[in-house]
């Protein structure tokens, strides 16, 4: 079931391609052994006996690359510079999934799930699996209402069984000049021992989105659980308007 049987992911996140291949292999094995396997599930209904319509969500996949250092725990820029000098890269491909786009844009924490893999040779030679990932979009800083953050967090599990905790944020704030591209494509990261941020901080660094990866990211935005193309397009439009609206209010309203 090694994913190396395909030269590259056929969809969004490599983890999803691997999972699909594994599921297909299990299905074929079950059929060869004459084991019953059914994908028919009992319809979910509400109190009135009618089928319940699931909320429409949104998903997109993001790839970011940069450097971090296990010899720096004070400053992100220094961690990035040291990581580059030490040849300690950090890269991830994560799929962010919100099962309900309306909740994503209306609830203050703007929380979505996050799955995928991260590569950090300084932590493990093999890719690390991201577990219990949480993504927060445009969360207002209580100390500065003009400042917002995009927040990322996940537990990392290595093939050797080691556990780490990943925490990162994008600082969305209108400094002098128009720095919208830098703010929305730069992620400051912390790496901790164990499975939470209460444990020892062991490294800092910085990741960026390259232009070609950003163009691919735009192509991965799609609706989840949409019963029709119209409702799917509406969900994507809701997300796009929310994102663009926050960017406008942060960077361009005062300029205008």
Legacy VTK file of the C-alpha trace (Angstrom):
# vtk DataFile Version 3.0
C-alpha trace
ASCII
DATASET POLYDATA
POINTS 256 float
0.000 0.000 0.000
3.046 2.222 -0.350
2.049 5.545 -1.905
5.215 5.377 -4.013
3.184 3.328 -6.517
2.012 6.726 -7.781
4.581 9.366 -8.740
2.660 12.247 -7.124
-0.602 13.067 -5.318
-3.607 12.863 -7.598
-5.716 15.225 -5.515
-5.133 17.830 -2.859
-3.171 16.509 0.082
-0.735 13.536 -0.229
-2.325 12.054 2.895
-5.685 11.820 1.092
-4.100 10.046 -1.867
-2.435 7.544 0.472
-5.710 6.953 2.324
-7.646 6.410 -0.910
-5.087 3.878 -2.164
-5.148 2.012 1.153
-8.952 1.878 1.179
-9.041 0.579 -2.405
-6.469 -2.111 -1.556
-8.506 -3.238 1.465
-11.642 -3.411 -0.661
-9.923 -5.617 -3.268
-8.477 -7.880 -0.561
-11.915 -8.266 1.023
-13.458 -9.143 -2.349
-10.766 -11.755 -3.061
-11.479 -13.352 0.337
-15.251 -13.281 -0.333
-15.781 -11.085 2.703
-18.944 -8.948 2.716
-18.238 -5.262 2.394
-21.004 -2.694 2.139
-20.894 1.072 1.667
-24.626 1.451 2.227
-25.350 3.555 5.285
-28.665 4.204 6.944
-30.014 7.625 5.855
-29.820 10.277 8.559
-33.177 11.942 9.188
-34.493 14.651 11.458
-37.377 14.479 13.894
-39.946 14.875 11.115
-38.588 11.902 9.207
-37.147 14.059 6.450
-33.561 13.800 5.291
-31.379 16.299 7.047
-29.364 18.523 4.767
-25.772 18.755 5.913
-24.161 22.211 6.008
-21.883 23.029 3.102
-18.232 23.442 3.990
-15.042 24.567 2.307
-11.559 23.137 1.900
-8.243 24.201 0.441
-4.660 22.937 0.503
-1.678 25.059 1.424
2.040 24.385 0.957
4.612 26.460 2.834
8.404 26.177 2.961
11.131 27.722 5.059
13.696 27.037 7.769
13.818 26.637 11.541
16.536 25.994 14.073
16.675 23.802 17.148
19.329 26.199 18.420
17.032 29.227 18.638
14.039 29.759 20.931
13.898 33.549 21.210
13.491 35.116 17.772
11.751 33.907 14.589
14.003 35.750 12.152
17.104 34.455 13.909
15.650 30.944 13.849
15.034 31.275 10.104
18.558 32.552 9.456
20.213 29.884 11.631
18.050 27.183 10.082
19.150 28.252 6.628
22.808 28.199 7.675
22.355 24.788 9.337
20.457 23.411 6.330
17.430 22.714 8.525
14.394 23.122 6.231
10.754 22.884 7.290
7.928 22.268 4.832
4.288 21.307 5.059
1.336 20.499 2.837
-1.879 20.863 4.826
-5.508 20.623 3.832
-7.769 22.944 5.811
-11.349 21.713 6.038
-14.374 23.489 7.483
-17.529 21.367 7.526
-19.677 24.501 7.735
-18.557 27.618 5.894
-21.196 29.771 7.592
-19.793 28.892 11.019
-16.274 29.542 9.757
-17.083 33.105 8.740
-19.502 34.042 11.554
-18.085 32.518 14.754
-15.344 34.713 16.244
-12.681 31.988 16.486
-13.176 31.086 12.769
-12.012 27.522 13.433
-11.455 24.750 10.888
-9.794 21.338 10.915
-6.373 20.676 9.425
-4.749 17.451 8.168
-1.576 16.643 6.269
2.143 16.053 6.567
5.177 18.088 7.552
8.818 17.552 6.638
11.569 18.583 9.049
14.764 16.491 8.761
16.016 17.947 12.056
13.078 16.230 13.782
12.765 13.072 11.662
14.144 11.744 8.395
10.629 10.696 7.377
7.589 13.011 6.984
5.684 13.740 10.179
1.932 13.199 10.359
-0.110 16.180 11.574
-2.797 15.129 14.073
-5.643 17.084 15.702
-4.836 20.096 13.538
-6.676 23.369 14.127
-6.722 26.394 11.834
-8.108 29.799 12.857
-8.743 32.439 10.216
-8.553 36.191 11.031
-8.779 35.993 14.809
-8.801 39.467 16.391
-5.987 40.198 18.825
-7.726 41.268 22.095
-4.799 43.615 22.848
-4.994 45.314 19.441
-8.321 45.254 17.521
-6.495 46.439 14.393
-4.366 43.284 14.382
-5.565 39.828 13.333
-3.913 36.429 13.188
-4.183 33.276 11.135
-3.311 30.528 13.607
-2.106 26.970 12.984
-1.577 24.198 15.526
-1.141 20.426 15.356
0.429 17.480 17.091
3.212 15.886 15.039
3.965 12.173 15.082
7.148 10.759 13.548
7.598 7.286 12.078
9.852 6.530 15.078
7.013 7.323 17.469
8.363 10.680 18.641
5.845 13.448 19.388
6.190 17.153 18.749
3.805 20.095 18.793
3.605 22.628 15.982
2.275 26.138 16.482
2.345 28.988 13.980
0.700 32.262 13.106
0.477 34.830 10.329
0.475 38.402 11.590
-2.196 40.331 9.668
-1.635 44.010 10.399
-1.343 47.144 8.286
2.106 48.559 8.948
3.575 51.393 6.912
3.053 50.733 3.224
0.919 47.935 1.803
2.384 44.653 3.095
-0.625 42.398 2.491
1.346 39.820 0.489
4.096 39.481 3.080
1.655 39.229 5.994
-0.667 36.640 4.429
2.154 34.430 3.126
4.591 34.457 6.079
4.129 32.018 8.960
6.099 32.282 12.213
6.493 28.839 13.790
7.252 27.323 17.197
8.165 23.672 17.766
7.665 22.033 21.174
8.548 18.687 22.668
5.638 16.360 23.354
2.037 16.860 22.340
1.228 20.401 23.525
2.577 23.927 23.848
2.899 23.596 27.639
6.002 21.496 27.046
9.524 22.716 26.321
9.972 25.035 23.332
12.803 23.576 21.231
12.875 25.657 18.048
11.672 28.664 16.075
11.611 29.640 12.426
9.648 31.059 9.545
7.827 29.652 6.503
6.698 31.332 3.291
4.396 30.597 0.366
6.075 30.584 -3.008
4.202 32.105 -5.952
3.748 28.783 -7.767
2.427 27.133 -4.579
0.024 30.035 -4.060
-1.328 29.589 -7.594
-1.850 25.881 -6.902
-3.549 26.732 -3.612
-6.154 28.862 -5.392
-7.011 25.869 -7.569
-7.657 23.646 -4.528
-10.456 25.777 -3.028
-13.632 23.732 -3.251
-16.929 23.136 -1.499
-17.471 20.196 0.867
-20.791 18.295 1.115
-22.458 20.531 -1.467
-25.728 18.944 -2.713
-25.575 20.989 -5.929
-23.144 23.071 -7.973
-25.064 26.225 -7.108
-24.733 25.665 -3.356
-21.111 24.710 -3.830
-20.367 27.925 -5.680
-22.228 29.856 -3.005
-20.039 28.328 -0.282
-16.840 29.171 -2.171
-18.152 32.700 -2.755
-18.962 33.107 0.950
-15.421 32.115 1.894
-13.841 34.312 -0.800
-15.887 37.347 0.220
-14.999 36.845 3.885
-11.291 36.552 3.096
-11.250 39.491 0.680
-13.339 41.616 3.036
-10.895 41.132 5.903
-7.945 41.933 3.653
-9.675 45.097 2.429
-10.617 46.298 5.906
-7.101 45.655 7.213
-4.960 47.028 4.412
-6.931 49.211 2.026
-9.778 50.973 3.834
-7.525 53.514 5.585
-5.468 53.944 2.426
-8.625 54.744 0.501
LINES 1 257
256 0 1 2 3 4 5 6 7 8 9 10 11 12 13 14 15 16 17 18 19 20 21 22 23 24 25 26 27 28 29 30 31 32 33 34 35 36 37 38 39 40 41 42 43 44 45 46 47 48 49 50 51 52 53 54 55 56 57 58 59 60 61 62 63 64 65 66 67 68 69 70 71 72 73 74 75 76 77 78 79 80 81 82 83 84 85 86 87 88 89 90 91 92 93 94 95 96 97 98 99 100 101 102 103 104 105 106 107 108 109 110 111 112 113 114 115 116 117 118 119 120 121 122 123 124 125 126 127 128 129 130 131 132 133 134 135 136 137 138 139 140 141 142 143 144 145 146 147 148 149 150 151 152 153 154 155 156 157 158 159 160 161 162 163 164 165 166 167 168 169 170 171 172 173 174 175 176 177 178 179 180 181 182 183 184 185 186 187 188 189 190 191 192 193 194 195 196 197 198 199 200 201 202 203 204 205 206 207 208 209 210 211 212 213 214 215 216 217 218 219 220 221 222 223 224 225 226 227 228 229 230 231 232 233 234 235 236 237 238 239 240 241 242 243 244 245 246 247 248 249 250 251 252 253 254 255
